[in-house]
Protein backbone atom coordinates (compact mmCIF):
# COMPACT_ATOMS: atom_id res chain seq x y z
CA UNK A 1 0.00 0.00 0.00
CA UNK A 2 1.22 3.49 -0.78
CA UNK A 3 2.02 5.91 2.02
CA UNK A 4 -0.93 7.96 3.27
CA UNK A 5 -0.61 11.63 2.30
CA UNK A 6 -1.82 14.00 5.02
CA UNK A 7 -3.56 17.33 4.37
CA UNK A 8 -3.12 20.05 7.01
CA UNK A 9 -6.20 21.46 8.74
CA UNK A 10 -4.36 24.72 9.36
CA UNK A 11 -4.48 24.11 13.13
CA UNK A 12 -1.23 22.74 14.57
CA UNK A 13 -2.72 20.88 17.53
CA UNK A 14 -5.42 19.28 15.38
CA UNK A 15 -2.87 18.12 12.80
CA UNK A 16 -0.81 16.53 15.57
CA UNK A 17 -3.92 14.76 16.90
CA UNK A 18 -4.51 13.41 13.35
CA UNK A 19 -1.02 11.98 12.85
CA UNK A 20 -0.14 14.93 10.65
CA UNK A 21 -3.48 15.91 9.15
CA UNK A 22 -6.52 14.58 7.28
CA UNK A 23 -5.82 11.71 4.85
CA UNK A 24 -5.84 13.10 1.32
CA UNK A 25 -9.12 12.41 -0.48
CA UNK A 26 -11.17 12.17 2.72
CA UNK A 27 -14.67 13.52 3.19
CA UNK A 28 -14.74 15.08 6.67
CA UNK A 29 -17.73 16.51 8.55
CA UNK A 30 -17.51 19.12 11.33
CA UNK A 31 -20.64 18.99 13.48
CA UNK A 32 -21.88 21.24 16.25
CA UNK A 33 -24.44 23.78 17.35
CA UNK A 34 -24.19 27.45 16.27
CA UNK A 35 -21.31 29.36 17.81
CA UNK A 36 -18.98 26.41 18.43
CA UNK A 37 -16.43 27.38 15.75
CA UNK A 38 -17.32 25.23 12.73
CA UNK A 39 -17.11 28.08 10.22
CA UNK A 40 -13.76 29.19 11.65
CA UNK A 41 -12.47 25.62 11.31
CA UNK A 42 -13.54 25.80 7.65
CA UNK A 43 -11.61 29.07 7.24
CA UNK A 44 -8.46 27.48 8.68
CA UNK A 45 -8.77 24.51 6.31
CA UNK A 46 -9.24 26.76 3.27
CA UNK A 47 -6.43 29.12 4.23
CA UNK A 48 -4.02 26.24 4.82
CA UNK A 49 -4.87 25.07 1.32
CA UNK A 50 -4.09 28.43 -0.23
CA UNK A 51 -0.77 28.57 1.62
CA UNK A 52 0.03 25.06 0.31
CA UNK A 53 -0.84 26.13 -3.28
CA UNK A 54 -3.97 23.96 -3.36
CA UNK A 55 -6.90 25.35 -5.37
CA UNK A 56 -9.90 25.93 -3.10
CA UNK A 57 -13.64 25.74 -3.73
CA UNK A 58 -15.47 27.46 -0.88
CA UNK A 59 -19.26 27.03 -0.62
CA UNK A 60 -20.87 29.29 1.97
CA UNK A 61 -24.61 29.24 2.63
CA UNK A 62 -24.41 30.86 6.07
CA UNK A 63 -23.02 34.28 5.11
CA UNK A 64 -21.59 36.29 2.23
CA UNK A 65 -17.96 35.54 1.51
CA UNK A 66 -16.95 39.15 2.10
CA UNK A 67 -18.03 38.64 5.73
CA UNK A 68 -15.92 35.48 5.82
CA UNK A 69 -12.96 37.55 4.58
CA UNK A 70 -13.44 40.20 7.28
CA UNK A 71 -13.75 37.67 10.09
CA UNK A 72 -10.80 35.62 8.83
CA UNK A 73 -8.59 38.73 8.75
CA UNK A 74 -9.42 39.38 12.41
CA UNK A 75 -8.23 35.84 13.13
CA UNK A 76 -4.92 36.19 11.28
CA UNK A 77 -5.95 34.83 7.87
CA UNK A 78 -5.77 37.24 4.94
CA UNK A 79 -7.72 35.69 2.06
CA UNK A 80 -7.30 38.84 -0.01
CA UNK A 81 -3.62 38.01 -0.56
CA UNK A 82 -4.91 35.38 -2.99
CA UNK A 83 -6.85 35.63 -6.23
CA UNK A 84 -10.57 35.20 -5.48
CA UNK A 85 -13.41 34.65 -7.96
CA UNK A 86 -17.10 34.22 -7.16
CA UNK A 87 -19.49 32.20 -9.34
CA UNK A 88 -22.09 34.87 -8.59
CA UNK A 89 -20.17 37.56 -10.47
CA UNK A 90 -21.30 38.51 -13.97
CA UNK A 91 -17.77 39.11 -15.24
CA UNK A 92 -15.39 36.35 -16.23
CA UNK A 93 -12.17 35.95 -14.22
CA UNK A 94 -9.35 38.10 -15.56
CA UNK A 95 -6.72 35.57 -14.45
CA UNK A 96 -6.68 32.06 -13.04
CA UNK A 97 -8.08 32.33 -9.48
CA UNK A 98 -6.73 30.41 -6.50
CA UNK A 99 -10.08 30.21 -4.74
CA UNK A 100 -13.58 30.06 -6.22
CA UNK A 101 -16.44 31.09 -3.96
CA UNK A 102 -19.95 29.68 -4.26
CA UNK A 103 -22.37 31.69 -2.13
CA UNK A 104 -26.16 31.98 -2.40
CA UNK A 105 -25.82 34.36 -5.36
CA UNK A 106 -23.63 31.87 -7.21
CA UNK A 107 -26.07 29.06 -6.46
CA UNK A 108 -28.97 31.18 -7.76
CA UNK A 109 -27.04 31.86 -10.96
CA UNK A 110 -26.28 28.17 -11.48
CA UNK A 111 -29.89 27.19 -10.69
CA UNK A 112 -31.18 29.63 -13.33
CA UNK A 113 -28.76 28.19 -15.87
CA UNK A 114 -29.88 24.63 -15.14
CA UNK A 115 -33.56 25.64 -15.38
CA UNK A 116 -33.00 27.35 -18.74
CA UNK A 117 -31.09 24.34 -20.08
CA UNK A 118 -33.89 21.98 -18.98
CA UNK A 119 -36.48 24.16 -20.71
CA UNK A 120 -34.51 24.18 -23.97
CA UNK A 121 -33.98 20.41 -23.95
CA UNK A 122 -37.55 19.40 -23.02
CA UNK A 123 -40.03 22.30 -22.83
CA UNK A 124 -42.91 19.99 -21.93
CA UNK A 125 -41.00 18.50 -18.98
CA UNK A 126 -39.01 21.54 -17.91
CA UNK A 127 -38.27 21.89 -14.20
CA UNK A 128 -37.09 24.76 -12.07
CA UNK A 129 -33.97 24.10 -10.07
CA UNK A 130 -33.75 25.51 -6.56
CA UNK A 131 -30.62 27.33 -5.41
CA UNK A 132 -30.40 25.15 -2.31
CA UNK A 133 -30.69 21.80 -4.05
CA UNK A 134 -28.01 19.13 -4.21
CA UNK A 135 -28.24 19.05 -8.03
CA UNK A 136 -27.46 22.77 -8.15
CA UNK A 137 -24.63 22.35 -5.64
CA UNK A 138 -23.01 19.57 -7.67
CA UNK A 139 -23.22 21.60 -10.87
CA UNK A 140 -21.78 24.67 -9.12
CA UNK A 141 -18.84 22.66 -7.79
CA UNK A 142 -18.15 21.31 -11.29
CA UNK A 143 -18.26 24.85 -12.71
CA UNK A 144 -15.83 25.96 -10.00
CA UNK A 145 -13.40 23.20 -11.00
CA UNK A 146 -13.65 24.41 -14.59
CA UNK A 147 -12.95 28.04 -13.59
CA UNK A 148 -9.89 26.82 -11.68
CA UNK A 149 -8.66 25.11 -14.85
CA UNK A 150 -8.84 21.68 -13.24
CA UNK A 151 -11.06 19.87 -15.74
CA UNK A 152 -9.94 18.22 -18.93
CA UNK A 153 -12.39 18.50 -21.81
CA UNK A 154 -15.54 16.55 -21.01
CA UNK A 155 -14.28 15.53 -17.56
CA UNK A 156 -15.73 16.13 -14.11
CA UNK A 157 -12.80 15.11 -11.91
CA UNK A 158 -10.15 17.73 -11.06
CA UNK A 159 -6.68 17.12 -12.49
CA UNK A 160 -4.86 18.09 -9.28
CA UNK A 161 -5.54 18.13 -5.56
CA UNK A 162 -8.25 20.58 -4.54
CA UNK A 163 -9.85 21.48 -1.21
CA UNK A 164 -13.64 21.61 -1.07
CA UNK A 165 -15.39 23.43 1.78
CA UNK A 166 -19.18 23.43 2.21
CA UNK A 167 -20.44 25.57 5.12
CA UNK A 168 -23.03 24.33 5.77
CA UNK A 169 -24.70 21.21 4.37
CA UNK A 170 -27.70 21.65 6.66
CA UNK A 171 -29.06 24.40 4.39
CA UNK A 172 -29.68 21.85 1.63
CA UNK A 173 -32.18 19.79 3.63
CA UNK A 174 -33.47 22.22 6.25
CA UNK A 175 -37.03 21.82 4.84
CA UNK A 176 -36.63 18.04 4.27
CA UNK A 177 -34.44 16.63 7.06
CA UNK A 178 -35.56 13.07 6.29
CA UNK A 179 -33.80 13.41 2.91
CA UNK A 180 -30.41 14.14 4.46
CA UNK A 181 -29.00 10.64 3.95
CA UNK A 182 -30.12 10.45 0.31
CA UNK A 183 -28.74 13.91 -0.47
CA UNK A 184 -25.49 13.07 1.34
CA UNK A 185 -24.97 9.94 -0.74
CA UNK A 186 -25.82 11.85 -3.91
CA UNK A 187 -23.27 14.54 -3.13
CA UNK A 188 -20.55 12.11 -2.07
CA UNK A 189 -20.90 10.00 -5.21
CA UNK A 190 -20.58 13.15 -7.33
CA UNK A 191 -17.72 14.84 -5.44
CA UNK A 192 -15.69 12.12 -3.72
CA UNK A 193 -12.38 11.76 -5.58
CA UNK A 194 -8.88 10.74 -4.52
CA UNK A 195 -7.63 14.25 -5.24
CA UNK A 196 -10.47 16.11 -3.50
CA UNK A 197 -10.24 16.60 0.27
CA UNK A 198 -13.53 17.94 1.58
CA UNK A 199 -14.60 19.60 4.82
CA UNK A 200 -18.34 19.99 5.31
CA UNK A 201 -20.11 21.50 8.30
CA UNK A 202 -23.41 20.35 9.76
CA UNK A 203 -25.59 22.08 12.33
CA UNK A 204 -26.77 20.52 15.58
CA UNK A 205 -29.90 21.74 17.32
CA UNK A 206 -28.96 23.34 20.69
CA UNK A 207 -32.17 22.07 22.32
CA UNK A 208 -31.94 18.38 21.35
CA UNK A 209 -28.26 17.87 20.52
CA UNK A 210 -29.33 16.18 17.29
CA UNK A 211 -28.22 16.92 13.74
CA UNK A 212 -30.53 18.77 11.38
CA UNK A 213 -30.97 15.75 9.14
CA UNK A 214 -29.75 12.21 9.61
CA UNK A 215 -27.10 10.65 7.43
CA UNK A 216 -24.19 12.98 6.77
CA UNK A 217 -22.01 11.74 9.64
CA UNK A 218 -22.56 8.10 8.78
CA UNK A 219 -21.07 8.29 5.29
CA UNK A 220 -18.18 10.59 6.19
CA UNK A 221 -14.59 9.37 6.39
CA UNK A 222 -14.04 11.58 9.43
CA UNK A 223 -16.16 13.39 12.00
CA UNK A 224 -14.92 16.30 14.12
CA UNK A 225 -17.44 17.33 16.74
CA UNK A 226 -17.55 20.75 18.42
CA UNK A 227 -19.75 21.72 21.35
CA UNK A 228 -20.04 24.12 24.25
CA UNK A 229 -20.96 23.68 27.91
CA UNK A 230 -24.42 24.74 29.04
CA UNK A 231 -23.94 28.49 29.38
CA UNK A 232 -26.61 28.91 32.06
CA UNK A 233 -24.64 26.54 34.28
CA UNK A 234 -21.08 27.52 33.32
CA UNK A 235 -21.94 31.25 33.19
CA UNK A 236 -19.39 31.60 30.39
CA UNK A 237 -18.74 30.22 26.91
CA UNK A 238 -16.62 27.07 27.07
CA UNK A 239 -16.03 25.40 23.73
CA UNK A 240 -14.64 21.93 23.09
CA UNK A 241 -13.57 19.75 20.15
CA UNK A 242 -13.12 16.00 19.77
CA UNK A 243 -12.25 13.78 16.81
CA UNK A 244 -15.03 11.18 16.76
CA UNK A 245 -13.59 9.24 13.84
CA UNK A 246 -11.01 9.51 11.07
CA UNK A 247 -10.34 6.59 8.79
CA UNK A 248 -6.75 5.45 8.25
CA UNK A 249 -5.73 7.44 11.35
CA UNK A 250 -4.83 6.51 14.91
CA UNK A 251 -6.23 9.81 16.13
CA UNK A 252 -6.39 11.27 19.63
CA UNK A 253 -9.37 10.05 21.66
CA UNK A 254 -9.35 12.96 24.10
CA UNK A 255 -11.29 16.20 23.89
CA UNK A 256 -9.63 19.59 23.49
CA UNK A 257 -10.64 22.89 25.02
CA UNK A 258 -11.21 25.25 22.11
CA UNK A 259 -10.45 28.96 22.26
CA UNK A 260 -10.99 31.50 19.48
CA UNK A 261 -8.29 34.15 19.77
CA UNK A 262 -7.84 37.40 17.78
CA UNK A 263 -4.97 37.09 15.33
CA UNK A 264 -4.75 33.31 15.79
CA UNK A 265 -8.19 31.83 15.25
CA UNK A 266 -8.80 28.43 16.81
CA UNK A 267 -6.37 27.38 19.53
CA UNK A 268 -6.73 23.89 21.00
CA UNK A 269 -5.53 22.88 24.44
CA UNK A 270 -5.64 19.31 25.72
CA UNK A 271 -8.05 18.76 28.58
ZICOR-V876956 format. One record per residue. N is the residue number from 1. RES is the residue in one letter. OMEGA is omega in degrees with one decimal (999 if undefined). BURIAL is + if it has 16 or more other C-alpha atoms within 10 Angstrom, else -. Layout:
# ZICOR-V876956
{{N:RES:OMEGA:BURIAL} {N:RES:OMEGA:BURIAL}}
This chain:
# ZICOR-V876956
{{1:X:179.1:-} {2:X:179.7:-} {3:X:179.7:-} {4:X:176.6:-} {5:X:-177.5:-} {6:X:-180.0:+} {7:X:-175.9:+} {8:X:174.2:+} {9:X:-174.7:+} {10:X:178.9:+} {11:X:-172.0:+} {12:X:-176.1:-} {13:X:179.3:+} {14:X:176.3:+} {15:X:-179.9:+} {16:X:179.3:-} {17:X:-179.9:+} {18:X:-179.1:+} {19:X:177.0:-} {20:X:178.4:+} {21:X:180.0:+} {22:X:175.5:+} {23:X:-178.7:+} {24:X:180.0:+} {25:X:-178.6:+} {26:X:178.4:+} {27:X:-169.9:+} {28:X:179.7:+} {29:X:172.4:+} {30:X:-176.4:+} {31:X:177.1:+} {32:X:178.5:+} {33:X:178.7:+} {34:X:175.5:+} {35:X:-176.8:-} {36:X:176.1:+} {37:X:-177.9:+} {38:X:-178.5:+} {39:X:178.6:+} {40:X:173.7:+} {41:X:177.7:+} {42:X:177.3:+} {43:X:179.4:+} {44:X:-177.6:+} {45:X:178.9:+} {46:X:-177.2:+} {47:X:176.2:+} {48:X:177.4:+} {49:X:178.9:+} {50:X:179.6:+} {51:X:179.5:-} {52:X:-179.5:-} {53:X:171.9:-} {54:X:170.1:+} {55:X:-176.0:+} {56:X:169.7:+} {57:X:-172.2:+} {58:X:177.3:+} {59:X:177.8:+} {60:X:177.4:+} {61:X:-174.6:+} {62:X:-176.2:+} {63:X:175.1:-} {64:X:-175.6:-} {65:X:178.6:+} {66:X:175.6:-} {67:X:174.8:-} {68:X:-179.0:+} {69:X:-179.1:+} {70:X:-179.1:-} {71:X:-179.6:+} {72:X:179.6:+} {73:X:177.5:+} {74:X:-177.2:-} {75:X:175.1:+} {76:X:179.8:-} {77:X:-176.3:+} {78:X:-179.4:-} {79:X:-176.0:+} {80:X:172.4:-} {81:X:-175.7:-} {82:X:-178.4:-} {83:X:-175.7:-} {84:X:173.2:+} {85:X:178.4:+} {86:X:177.2:+} {87:X:179.9:+} {88:X:-179.7:+} {89:X:178.4:-} {90:X:-177.4:-} {91:X:174.8:-} {92:X:178.3:-} {93:X:-179.6:-} {94:X:177.9:-} {95:X:-179.0:-} {96:X:-179.9:-} {97:X:175.0:+} {98:X:177.9:+} {99:X:175.7:+} {100:X:-177.7:+} {101:X:173.8:+} {102:X:176.5:+} {103:X:-175.5:+} {104:X:179.2:+} {105:X:175.7:+} {106:X:178.2:+} {107:X:176.6:+} {108:X:179.8:+} {109:X:179.5:+} {110:X:179.5:+} {111:X:177.2:+} {112:X:179.3:+} {113:X:178.2:+} {114:X:179.8:+} {115:X:179.3:+} {116:X:179.1:+} {117:X:179.1:-} {118:X:179.6:+} {119:X:178.9:-} {120:X:-175.9:-} {121:X:-178.1:-} {122:X:-176.8:-} {123:X:-175.8:-} {124:X:-179.5:-} {125:X:-175.3:-} {126:X:177.5:-} {127:X:176.1:-} {128:X:179.3:-} {129:X:177.4:+} {130:X:179.1:+} {131:X:-177.6:+} {132:X:173.6:+} {133:X:-178.5:-} {134:X:177.4:+} {135:X:177.8:+} {136:X:179.7:+} {137:X:-179.7:+} {138:X:179.2:+} {139:X:179.6:+} {140:X:178.3:+} {141:X:178.5:+} {142:X:177.4:+} {143:X:178.7:+} {144:X:176.5:+} {145:X:-179.1:+} {146:X:178.8:+} {147:X:179.8:+} {148:X:179.3:+} {149:X:-174.5:-} {150:X:-176.3:+} {151:X:170.5:+} {152:X:-173.9:-} {153:X:179.0:-} {154:X:-178.0:-} {155:X:177.7:-} {156:X:179.6:+} {157:X:-179.5:+} {158:X:-175.2:+} {159:X:176.9:-} {160:X:-175.4:-} {161:X:-179.8:+} {162:X:175.1:+} {163:X:179.5:+} {164:X:177.8:+} {165:X:174.5:+} {166:X:-176.0:+} {167:X:6.3:+} {168:X:177.8:+} {169:X:-175.6:+} {170:X:-178.9:+} {171:X:-175.3:+} {172:X:175.1:+} {173:X:-177.5:+} {174:X:179.3:-} {175:X:179.3:-} {176:X:-175.6:-} {177:X:-179.7:+} {178:X:-179.2:-} {179:X:-173.5:-} {180:X:-178.4:+} {181:X:179.5:+} {182:X:-179.4:-} {183:X:179.7:+} {184:X:177.3:+} {185:X:-179.2:+} {186:X:-179.7:-} {187:X:-177.2:-} {188:X:178.4:+} {189:X:-176.3:-} {190:X:-171.5:+} {191:X:-175.6:+} {192:X:178.8:+} {193:X:-179.6:+} {194:X:-177.7:-} {195:X:172.8:+} {196:X:174.3:+} {197:X:-170.9:+} {198:X:171.5:+} {199:X:-178.6:+} {200:X:177.6:+} {201:X:-179.4:+} {202:X:-177.1:+} {203:X:169.8:+} {204:X:176.8:+} {205:X:-178.6:-} {206:X:-174.7:-} {207:X:-175.0:-} {208:X:-176.0:-} {209:X:-178.8:-} {210:X:179.1:-} {211:X:171.8:+} {212:X:-175.1:+} {213:X:-175.1:+} {214:X:174.5:+} {215:X:-173.9:+} {216:X:-178.6:+} {217:X:-170.6:+} {218:X:177.6:-} {219:X:177.6:-} {220:X:174.7:+} {221:X:179.2:+} {222:X:177.2:+} {223:X:174.7:+} {224:X:-174.8:+} {225:X:178.2:+} {226:X:178.0:+} {227:X:175.5:+} {228:X:177.1:+} {229:X:176.1:-} {230:X:-172.0:-} {231:X:179.2:-} {232:X:179.3:-} {233:X:-176.8:-} {234:X:-177.6:-} {235:X:173.3:-} {236:X:178.7:-} {237:X:176.7:-} {238:X:-177.8:-} {239:X:-179.7:+} {240:X:178.1:+} {241:X:174.3:+} {242:X:174.7:+} {243:X:-177.9:+} {244:X:174.3:+} {245:X:172.5:+} {246:X:-177.9:+} {247:X:178.4:-} {248:X:-175.0:-} {249:X:171.7:+} {250:X:-170.9:-} {251:X:176.4:+} {252:X:178.6:+} {253:X:-176.0:-} {254:X:178.5:-} {255:X:173.8:+} {256:X:162.6:+} {257:X:-175.5:+} {258:X:175.1:+} {259:X:174.7:+} {260:X:-171.9:-} {261:X:175.9:-} {262:X:178.3:-} {263:X:-178.1:-} {264:X:-176.4:+} {265:X:-177.3:+} {266:X:174.5:+} {267:X:-178.6:-} {268:X:175.9:+} {269:X:-177.6:-} {270:X:179.4:-} {271:X:999:-}}
